[in-house]
Structures are given as structure tokens and as C-alpha cells.
Amino acid sequence: MKLIVLFAVVAAAVAAPQDQPQVNIISQTFEQDEQGNYKYAYELDNGQKADQEGRVQPGPEPETGSIDVQGSYAFLADDGNTYSVSYRANEGGYQPEADFLPLAPSQIPEYAQLRQEHPELFWAETQQ
């Protein structure tokens, strides 16, 4: 039994992360008002930084609505390059923008033809 415990302790010690680099906070801020709007930002000494601002969009009834968010983040990748992303997130979903992100494909002709022949399939687009 003591041998099993010894092996378990040795296995845990070997599996533990070794020499984790320490990351320090260079700057950080956070603000929030009574309506729920907020703004935060931080920067770390490893090249990572982020900022975000959220604005409450009230709904038609109490306790309803959404938040319109915009922000950006940057990080130093393993290849030595710093990558930055700016984004917006709202009822339209998460919409990132960056030079290194792939672009959405252009509209295919078959889709345009389907739209003309079967407009009932696109009913959601008329709801906006």
C-alpha cells in the first residue's frame, strides 16, 4: 500500500507544470454605472492586452434588453508576432475583425437563384 501511495506522489510531482513563467499586470481598469454599462481594460507584461465596453440596450419590458459590446484584444503568439482583434458583439452575433482572420466567402450564384425561386425560405430576413 505504501508503494502505491509513493508512486501516486511521484506521478503527481512529474505531471505538475514545471517553471511556469510569472505574468505581471502592467495596468488594469474597470468602471460600471448604475444602468449596467461598463468599461474595462488590462495589459500584461507578456504582450497580452484587452479592452471592452458594454452598453445596455433596454428592452420593451423590465429585465429585458441586450448589451451592445465592442472591444479589442492583442496577444504575442508563439511565432513572435503580435496579433490584434477588434470586435463587436450584439444581437447580430460576435463580429471579429483582424487582418489574419479568413474572409467570409462571397455569395454563390446558386444562393441568389434559390432566393428568387423560394422567397419563403428567407422569411427571417424580413423580420428585421
C-alpha positions as CSV (number, residue, x, y, z in Angstrom):
1,M,0.0,0.0,0.0
2,K,2.8,2.4,0.9
3,L,4.4,1.7,-2.5
4,I,1.2,2.7,-4.3
5,V,1.0,6.0,-2.4
6,L,4.6,6.6,-3.2
7,F,4.0,6.0,-6.9
8,A,1.0,8.3,-6.8
9,V,3.0,11.1,-5.2
10,V,5.9,10.7,-7.7
11,A,3.4,10.7,-10.6
12,A,1.7,13.9,-9.4
13,A,5.1,15.6,-9.0
14,V,6.2,14.6,-12.5
15,A,2.8,15.7,-14.0
16,A,2.9,19.1,-12.3
17,P,3.7,22.1,-14.5
18,Q,7.4,23.0,-14.3
19,D,8.8,26.5,-14.3
20,Q,5.7,28.5,-15.1
21,P,6.7,32.0,-16.2
22,Q,5.2,34.7,-14.0
23,V,3.0,37.2,-15.7
24,N,2.6,40.7,-14.2
25,I,-0.2,43.2,-14.6
26,I,1.0,46.5,-16.1
27,S,-2.3,48.2,-15.9
28,Q,-6.0,47.5,-15.3
29,T,-9.2,49.4,-15.1
30,F,-12.9,48.7,-14.6
31,E,-15.8,51.0,-14.5
32,Q,-19.6,50.3,-14.3
33,D,-22.5,52.7,-13.9
34,E,-26.0,52.2,-12.4
35,Q,-27.5,51.2,-15.7
36,G,-25.1,48.3,-16.2
37,N,-22.9,50.0,-18.8
38,Y,-19.3,49.0,-18.2
39,K,-15.7,49.5,-19.5
40,Y,-12.6,47.6,-18.7
41,A,-9.0,47.3,-19.9
42,Y,-5.9,45.5,-18.9
43,E,-2.3,45.0,-20.1
44,L,0.1,42.3,-19.1
45,D,3.9,42.2,-19.4
46,N,3.8,39.2,-21.8
47,G,2.2,41.3,-24.6
48,Q,-1.4,40.5,-23.9
49,K,-3.9,43.3,-23.6
50,A,-7.6,43.8,-23.9
51,D,-10.3,46.4,-23.6
52,Q,-14.1,46.2,-23.8
53,E,-17.0,48.5,-23.5
54,G,-20.6,47.3,-23.0
55,R,-23.7,49.4,-23.4
56,V,-27.1,48.3,-22.2
57,Q,-29.9,48.4,-24.7
58,P,-33.1,48.4,-22.7
59,G,-35.9,46.1,-23.8
60,P,-39.7,46.9,-24.0
61,E,-40.3,45.5,-20.5
62,P,-38.3,45.5,-17.2
63,E,-35.5,42.9,-17.0
64,T,-35.3,42.6,-20.8
65,G,-33.0,44.0,-23.4
66,S,-29.5,43.3,-24.6
67,I,-25.9,44.6,-24.3
68,D,-24.0,46.1,-27.3
69,V,-20.3,45.2,-26.7
70,Q,-17.2,46.4,-28.6
71,G,-13.6,45.9,-27.8
72,S,-10.3,44.5,-28.8
73,Y,-7.5,42.2,-27.6
74,A,-3.9,41.5,-28.6
75,F,-1.5,38.7,-27.8
76,L,2.0,37.7,-28.6
77,A,1.9,34.3,-30.4
78,D,4.5,31.5,-30.4
79,D,5.7,32.7,-33.8
80,G,6.9,36.0,-32.3
81,N,4.2,38.1,-33.9
82,T,1.6,40.2,-32.1
83,Y,-1.9,39.6,-33.3
84,S,-4.8,42.1,-32.6
85,V,-8.5,41.6,-33.0
86,S,-11.2,44.2,-32.7
87,Y,-14.8,43.0,-32.4
88,R,-18.4,43.9,-31.8
89,A,-21.0,41.6,-30.2
90,N,-24.7,42.3,-30.2
91,E,-27.9,40.9,-31.4
92,G,-26.2,40.3,-34.7
93,G,-23.7,37.9,-33.0
94,Y,-19.9,38.1,-32.5
95,Q,-18.2,40.0,-35.3
96,P,-14.4,39.9,-35.1
97,E,-12.1,41.9,-37.5
98,A,-8.4,41.3,-38.0
99,D,-6.1,41.1,-40.9
100,F,-5.2,37.5,-40.2
101,L,-8.7,36.1,-39.9
102,P,-10.2,34.4,-43.0
103,L,-12.8,36.3,-45.0
104,A,-16.3,35.1,-45.5
105,P,-16.9,33.6,-48.9
106,S,-18.7,35.7,-51.5
107,Q,-22.3,35.0,-52.4
108,I,-22.6,31.9,-54.6
109,P,-24.9,32.3,-57.7
110,E,-27.0,29.3,-56.6
111,Y,-27.9,31.0,-53.4
112,A,-29.2,34.1,-55.3
113,Q,-31.2,31.9,-57.6
114,L,-32.7,30.0,-54.6
115,R,-33.6,33.3,-53.0
116,Q,-35.6,34.3,-56.2
117,E,-37.3,31.0,-56.7
118,H,-38.2,30.3,-53.0
119,P,-38.5,33.6,-51.0
120,E,-40.4,31.8,-48.3
121,L,-37.2,30.2,-47.2
122,F,-35.8,33.7,-46.3
123,W,-38.7,34.8,-44.1
124,A,-36.3,35.6,-41.2
125,E,-34.6,38.4,-43.2
126,T,-37.9,40.3,-43.5
127,Q,-38.4,40.2,-39.7
128,Q,-35.7,42.8,-39.0
